[in-house]
């Protein structure tokens, strides 16, 4: 029983703690360094991470420790690329199209969250783990090539002579700004509690579905997609009721919290289950590569 808690703590450290620790640094890098270079380096890091896992799987075999290491590097790269790309949207489009661009960005996340688990669950029954990793690498390689052609300073209003502040000054300034504005402080605490309970539901629900109910990968993908689909329908209804396009971004940002369940994640979750069962370890780890 103590092994179960240990594995759960390890998973939390690998998937959540790196993002929480690196997020302020990612924001600082996005503000003071080239956004295009940061995104491309992060995308290249993701490709190399998946290539390393593929090489390890081919030469040795898939293991839980390898998945842990992959989760850490994947989380770090996704934190830098996600924060930087979101902050760069304002410089990619003009102010008149900014709201529409943000809506399309969040809508694409929702569409991927709906279709990803379904496709992943079906592919899991027909393809090997190596195919999933190759598909993941190809997808990020395509994104890398597309982002390499984008001008991230097209609508930038920041002058070239803008003084870059030190990282510590930026962090202190951010906390001071948050303390001075009560609304932001309330939103931060609200998001903290939402993420806490939402993570508990996701981890516990996934464990019950996979371990206790013995649901196969295809059905598990449909269950994951149903949750994302419900969020999307709720967002559309909220917009229809309020008549405010801003609501759709708030719903996605506060509730979905990067609910992008791509096909590789579904496959790795089941591979982790098989690896634990084969080694006799408790199957309580739910790999989260978001």
Secondary structure, 3 states (H helix, E strand, C coil): CHHHHHHHHHHHHHHHHHHHHHHHHHHHHHHHCCHHHHHHHHHHHHHHHHHHHHHHHHHCCCCHHHHHHHHHHHHHHHHHHHHHHHHHHHHHCCHHHHHHHHHHHHHHHHHHHHHHHHHHHHHHCCCCHHHHHHHHHHHHHHHHHHHHCCCCCCCCCCCCCCCCCCHHHHHHHHHHHHHHCHHHHHHHHHHHHHHHHHHHHHHHHHHHHHHHCCCCHHHHHHHHHHHHHHHHHHHHHHHHHHCCCHHHHHHHHHHHCCCCCCHHHHHHHHHHHHHHHHHCCCCCCCCCCC
